[in-house]
Amino acid sequence: MIDKNTFIKNFRSVHDNLPIGAVATSVGATTLSNIFALRELTFLKDIFMNMAAIVALFALLKLFFYPKTVKKELDLPVLASVFPTFGMLIMILGNYYLKFSYILGKTMWLLGIVIYSVISMIAIYKHLIKNFNFNTFVPSFFIPFVGSLVACVSSTGMNEPILTKVIFYWGTTTYFLILPFMIYRLYKGDIEKQIYPTVVIMAAPPSLVIISYLTVFTTYNRNFVGLMAVIVFSITLYSYIQIPKCLKEKFNAGFASLTFPLAATTLATFKISMYFLTVNVTLAHLFEGIGVVELFIATSVIGFVLYNLFYLLFQKLTMQDAIE
C-alpha cells in the first residue's frame, strides 16, 4: 500500500510532467462528445467537458508552477507545435460553459484565442523561423496555424462575426499554403517512430476548414463545400491507412495525435451531411453513413488512448518510488 507522502511526491512529479498529449486528447474527446450531442447523447458531452476542464486546470497550473518544464518542452519542436492545443481546449470549454454563463463562456473563449495565439507565435518563431529543421517539420505544425479555426468551430453564441471571419480566412489560407510543403515533406523524408502518429494530424485541418465555413457563414458556395468534402474524405482515408502502423508501437503520449483528427473528420462528415440535406438528399444519406463508420472508429481509437493515458497516470501515482 502506497503511503501518503509518496503519493503526494508522485502527484507533484506527474503534474510537473503532465504531457501535452493529455490536453490534445482532451481536445479530441470534447470534439467527440459534441458529435454524440448531435446524436442526442448529451450526457456524454457533460462528462467529457467537465473531465477536460480538470485537465485544462492542471495544464494552467503547470504553466505557473513549473515554468522551467514548460520552457524545456517548448524547446522541443514537435512538443512546441502541439502546445497550442491548450488554447484550443479553452475555446471549446468556453463554448460549453456559455450556456451556464455568457460572461464566463465568452471570457474563456477569448482567453483561449489569446493563449493559443501566444503559444503559436512562440512555436512558429522558435522552430520555423529561427531554427527550422526539415526532419521535425511534421503535420503537427499545422496546429499553430490552422488550429486557430477551433475559434470558429466554437463560436456559436459568441456574437463575434467579424473576428471569426478573419480567423477563418487566416486559417484556411495558411492551410492551403502549408499543404504542398507538408505533402513534399511526407513524400521525401522519413518520420521517426516516436512521432509518427503526428501523420494522422493531416486529417484535421481540412475538417476544421469545412466545419468553420459551415459555422461562420450563412450562405455557402456549393463548389467550395464539394471540394472540401473530397479533400476531407481523401485525407481521412490516408489517415486511416496510417493508424495500424502507429498502433504497432508501444503506447506513449504521442498517441494523442490520433484523437482530435479522427474526431474532427467525423464531425466534418456529419456537418457535410447536414448541408447536403438541403441540396442533395442522396449525398446527405451517403455522408451520414460514412459519418457513422467514422464515429465508430474515432470512438474506438480515442477510447483506447484515454484508457492508456489513465493507466499510465495511475501507475505513476501509485508507484512506491517517486519519479525524480
C-alpha positions as CSV (number, residue, x, y, z in Angstrom):
1,M,0.0,0.0,0.0
2,I,1.5,3.4,-1.0
3,D,1.9,5.9,1.8
4,K,0.5,9.4,1.7
5,N,3.9,11.2,1.4
6,T,4.9,9.0,-1.6
7,F,1.6,9.6,-3.3
8,I,2.0,13.4,-2.9
9,K,5.5,13.3,-4.3
10,N,4.3,11.2,-7.2
11,F,1.4,13.6,-7.8
12,R,3.7,16.6,-7.9
13,S,6.0,14.8,-10.3
14,V,3.1,13.7,-12.6
15,H,1.8,17.3,-12.5
16,D,5.3,18.7,-13.4
17,N,5.5,16.2,-16.3
18,L,1.9,16.4,-17.4
19,P,2.1,15.5,-21.1
20,I,0.7,18.0,-23.5
21,G,-0.8,14.8,-25.1
22,A,-3.3,14.8,-22.2
23,V,-4.5,18.2,-23.4
24,A,-4.5,17.2,-27.0
25,T,-6.5,14.0,-26.1
26,S,-9.0,16.2,-24.2
27,V,-9.5,18.3,-27.4
28,G,-10.3,15.1,-29.2
29,A,-12.6,13.8,-26.5
30,T,-14.6,17.0,-26.2
31,T,-14.9,17.2,-30.0
32,L,-16.2,13.6,-30.0
33,S,-18.6,14.5,-27.2
34,N,-20.1,17.3,-29.4
35,I,-20.8,14.6,-32.1
36,F,-22.6,12.5,-29.5
37,A,-24.6,15.5,-28.5
38,L,-25.7,15.8,-32.1
39,R,-26.8,12.2,-31.8
40,E,-28.8,13.2,-28.7
41,L,-26.4,11.6,-26.2
42,T,-25.8,14.9,-24.3
43,F,-24.8,13.3,-21.0
44,L,-21.6,12.2,-22.6
45,K,-20.8,15.8,-23.5
46,D,-21.3,16.8,-19.9
47,I,-19.0,14.1,-18.7
48,F,-16.2,14.8,-21.2
49,M,-16.4,18.5,-21.0
50,N,-16.0,18.5,-17.2
51,M,-13.2,16.0,-17.3
52,A,-11.5,18.2,-19.9
53,A,-11.9,21.2,-17.6
54,I,-9.9,19.4,-14.9
55,V,-7.2,18.6,-17.4
56,A,-7.2,22.3,-18.5
57,L,-6.9,23.4,-14.9
58,F,-3.9,21.2,-14.3
59,A,-2.3,22.4,-17.5
60,L,-2.9,26.0,-16.4
61,L,-1.3,25.4,-13.0
62,K,1.6,23.7,-14.7
63,L,2.3,26.9,-16.7
64,F,2.5,28.9,-13.4
65,F,4.2,26.4,-11.0
66,Y,6.5,24.6,-13.4
67,P,7.7,27.2,-16.0
68,K,11.1,25.6,-16.4
69,T,9.5,22.4,-17.5
70,V,7.2,24.2,-19.9
71,K,10.2,26.1,-21.3
72,K,12.1,22.8,-21.9
73,E,9.1,21.4,-23.7
74,L,8.7,24.4,-25.9
75,D,12.3,24.0,-26.9
76,L,11.4,20.6,-28.5
77,P,9.9,21.2,-32.0
78,V,7.1,18.6,-32.0
79,L,6.0,19.3,-28.5
80,A,6.0,23.0,-29.1
81,S,3.8,22.5,-32.2
82,V,1.3,20.6,-30.1
83,F,1.3,23.1,-27.2
84,P,-1.3,25.4,-28.8
85,T,-3.9,22.7,-28.2
86,F,-4.1,24.1,-24.7
87,G,-5.7,27.3,-26.1
88,M,-7.9,25.2,-28.4
89,L,-9.2,23.3,-25.4
90,I,-10.0,26.6,-23.5
91,M,-12.0,27.8,-26.6
92,I,-14.1,24.6,-26.7
93,L,-14.7,24.7,-22.9
94,G,-15.8,28.4,-23.3
95,N,-18.4,27.3,-25.8
96,Y,-19.7,24.7,-23.4
97,Y,-19.9,26.9,-20.3
98,L,-21.6,29.7,-22.4
99,K,-25.0,28.1,-21.6
100,F,-24.3,28.5,-17.9
101,S,-22.8,32.0,-18.0
102,Y,-22.4,34.2,-21.1
103,I,-19.7,36.2,-19.4
104,L,-17.7,33.1,-18.2
105,G,-18.1,31.3,-21.5
106,K,-17.1,34.2,-23.7
107,T,-14.2,35.2,-21.4
108,M,-12.9,31.7,-21.6
109,W,-13.3,31.6,-25.4
110,L,-11.4,34.9,-25.9
111,L,-8.8,33.8,-23.4
112,G,-8.4,30.6,-25.3
113,I,-7.8,32.6,-28.5
114,V,-5.1,34.7,-26.8
115,I,-3.4,31.7,-25.2
116,Y,-3.5,29.8,-28.5
117,S,-2.1,32.8,-30.4
118,V,0.8,33.5,-28.0
119,I,1.9,29.9,-27.8
120,S,1.6,29.5,-31.6
121,M,3.8,32.5,-32.2
122,I,6.4,31.1,-29.8
123,A,6.4,27.8,-31.6
124,I,6.5,29.3,-35.1
125,Y,9.3,31.7,-34.2
126,K,11.4,29.1,-32.4
127,H,11.1,26.2,-34.8
128,L,10.0,27.5,-38.2
129,I,11.8,30.9,-38.4
130,K,14.8,30.8,-36.0
131,N,15.7,27.1,-36.1
132,F,13.9,25.3,-39.0
133,N,14.6,21.6,-39.2
134,F,13.2,19.6,-42.1
135,N,13.2,16.4,-40.0
136,T,11.0,17.8,-37.3
137,F,8.7,19.6,-39.8
138,V,5.8,17.2,-39.3
139,P,2.0,17.6,-39.7
140,S,1.7,18.8,-36.1
141,F,3.0,22.1,-37.3
142,F,-0.5,22.7,-38.9
143,I,-1.7,23.3,-35.3
144,P,-0.1,26.7,-34.7
145,F,-1.7,27.9,-37.9
146,V,-4.9,26.0,-38.7
147,G,-5.8,25.2,-35.1
148,S,-7.0,28.8,-34.9
149,L,-10.1,27.6,-36.7
150,V,-11.3,26.0,-33.5
151,A,-12.3,29.5,-32.5
152,C,-14.7,29.5,-35.5
153,V,-16.0,26.0,-34.7
154,S,-16.7,27.0,-31.1
155,S,-18.0,30.5,-32.0
156,T,-21.8,29.7,-31.8
157,G,-23.3,32.3,-29.5
158,M,-20.2,34.4,-29.1
159,N,-21.6,37.2,-31.4
160,E,-18.2,37.9,-33.0
161,P,-18.9,37.6,-36.8
162,I,-16.0,39.8,-37.9
163,L,-13.4,38.2,-35.7
164,T,-14.5,34.7,-36.7
165,K,-14.4,35.5,-40.4
166,V,-10.9,37.0,-40.1
167,I,-9.8,33.8,-38.3
168,F,-11.5,31.7,-40.9
169,Y,-9.6,33.4,-43.8
170,W,-6.3,33.2,-41.9
171,G,-6.7,29.5,-41.0
172,T,-7.9,28.5,-44.5
173,T,-5.2,30.5,-46.3
174,T,-2.4,29.1,-44.2
175,Y,-3.7,25.6,-44.6
176,F,-3.6,25.7,-48.4
177,L,-0.2,27.5,-48.3
178,I,1.4,24.8,-46.0
179,L,-0.3,21.8,-47.5
180,P,2.0,21.4,-50.6
181,F,5.2,21.7,-48.4
182,M,3.8,19.2,-45.9
183,I,3.0,16.7,-48.7
184,Y,6.5,17.2,-50.0
185,R,7.8,16.6,-46.5
186,L,5.9,13.3,-46.1
187,Y,6.9,12.2,-49.6
188,K,10.6,12.9,-49.3
189,G,11.5,12.3,-45.7
190,D,11.0,9.5,-43.1
191,I,9.4,10.3,-39.8
192,E,10.7,8.9,-36.5
193,K,8.6,6.1,-34.9
194,Q,8.1,8.1,-31.8
195,I,6.4,11.0,-33.6
196,Y,4.9,9.0,-36.5
197,P,1.3,9.4,-35.1
198,T,1.5,13.1,-36.0
199,V,1.0,12.0,-39.6
200,V,-2.7,11.4,-38.8
201,I,-3.0,15.1,-38.0
202,M,-3.2,15.7,-41.8
203,A,-6.9,14.9,-41.5
204,A,-7.7,17.7,-39.0
205,P,-7.0,20.9,-41.0
206,P,-9.4,20.4,-43.9
207,S,-12.0,19.2,-41.4
208,L,-11.7,22.4,-39.4
209,V,-11.9,24.4,-42.6
210,I,-15.2,23.0,-43.7
211,I,-16.7,22.9,-40.2
212,S,-15.7,26.6,-39.7
213,Y,-17.1,27.5,-43.1
214,L,-20.5,25.9,-42.3
215,T,-20.5,27.5,-38.8
216,V,-19.4,31.1,-39.6
217,F,-21.2,31.8,-42.8
218,T,-25.0,31.6,-43.6
219,T,-24.8,31.2,-47.3
220,Y,-22.5,28.7,-48.9
221,N,-20.6,28.1,-52.2
222,R,-21.6,24.6,-53.3
223,N,-18.3,24.2,-55.2
224,F,-16.2,25.0,-52.2
225,V,-18.2,22.6,-50.0
226,G,-17.8,19.9,-52.6
227,L,-14.1,20.5,-52.9
228,M,-13.6,20.4,-49.1
229,A,-15.7,17.3,-48.9
230,V,-13.5,15.5,-51.4
231,I,-10.3,16.7,-49.6
232,V,-11.6,15.6,-46.2
233,F,-12.7,12.2,-47.4
234,S,-9.4,11.6,-49.2
235,I,-7.1,12.6,-46.4
236,T,-9.3,10.8,-43.9
237,L,-8.7,7.6,-45.9
238,Y,-5.0,8.3,-45.9
239,S,-5.0,8.8,-42.1
240,Y,-6.9,5.5,-41.6
241,I,-4.2,3.7,-43.5
242,Q,-1.6,5.1,-41.2
243,I,-3.3,4.1,-37.9
244,P,-2.3,0.4,-37.9
245,K,1.4,1.4,-38.3
246,C,1.0,3.8,-35.4
247,L,-0.6,1.2,-33.1
248,K,2.3,-1.3,-33.7
249,E,4.5,0.8,-31.5
250,K,4.4,0.8,-27.7
251,F,1.9,3.3,-26.3
252,N,3.2,6.7,-25.5
253,A,1.9,10.3,-25.1
254,G,2.4,10.8,-28.9
255,F,-0.6,8.6,-29.5
256,A,-2.7,11.7,-28.5
257,S,-2.1,12.9,-32.1
258,L,-4.6,10.3,-33.2
259,T,-7.5,11.7,-31.2
260,F,-8.5,15.1,-32.4
261,P,-8.1,14.5,-36.2
262,L,-10.4,11.5,-36.0
263,A,-13.0,13.4,-34.1
264,A,-12.7,16.4,-36.3
265,T,-13.1,14.4,-39.5
266,T,-16.2,12.7,-38.1
267,L,-17.8,16.0,-37.1
268,A,-16.9,17.4,-40.5
269,T,-18.6,14.4,-42.2
270,F,-21.8,14.9,-40.2
271,K,-21.8,18.7,-40.9
272,I,-21.4,18.0,-44.6
273,S,-24.3,15.5,-44.4
274,M,-26.5,18.2,-42.8
275,Y,-25.5,20.7,-45.5
276,F,-26.4,18.2,-48.3
277,L,-29.9,17.7,-46.8
278,T,-30.9,21.0,-48.5
279,V,-29.1,20.2,-51.7
280,N,-28.9,16.5,-52.4
281,V,-30.6,14.1,-50.1
282,T,-28.8,11.0,-51.6
283,L,-25.4,12.6,-50.8
284,A,-26.7,13.6,-47.4
285,H,-27.5,9.9,-46.6
286,L,-24.2,8.8,-48.0
287,F,-22.2,11.1,-45.8
288,E,-24.4,10.2,-42.9
289,G,-23.5,6.6,-43.3
290,I,-19.8,7.4,-43.7
291,G,-20.1,9.5,-40.5
292,V,-21.5,6.6,-38.5
293,V,-18.5,4.4,-39.6
294,E,-16.1,7.2,-38.7
295,L,-17.8,7.7,-35.4
296,F,-17.2,4.1,-34.5
297,I,-13.5,4.3,-35.5
298,A,-13.0,7.6,-33.7
299,T,-14.7,6.3,-30.5
300,S,-12.6,3.2,-30.5
301,V,-9.3,4.9,-31.0
302,I,-10.0,7.8,-28.6
303,G,-11.2,5.3,-26.0
304,F,-8.0,3.3,-26.4
305,V,-5.8,6.4,-26.0
306,L,-7.8,7.6,-23.0
307,Y,-7.7,4.2,-21.3
308,N,-3.9,4.0,-21.7
309,L,-3.3,7.6,-20.6
310,F,-5.3,7.0,-17.4
311,Y,-3.5,3.7,-16.9
312,L,-0.1,5.4,-17.2
313,L,-1.2,8.1,-14.8
314,F,-2.4,5.5,-12.3
315,Q,0.9,3.7,-12.5
316,K,2.9,6.8,-11.8
317,L,0.7,7.9,-8.9
318,T,0.9,4.6,-7.2
319,M,4.5,3.6,-7.7
320,Q,6.4,3.1,-4.5
321,D,9.4,5.2,-5.6
322,A,8.5,8.7,-6.6
323,I,9.6,9.8,-10.0
324,E,12.5,12.1,-9.8
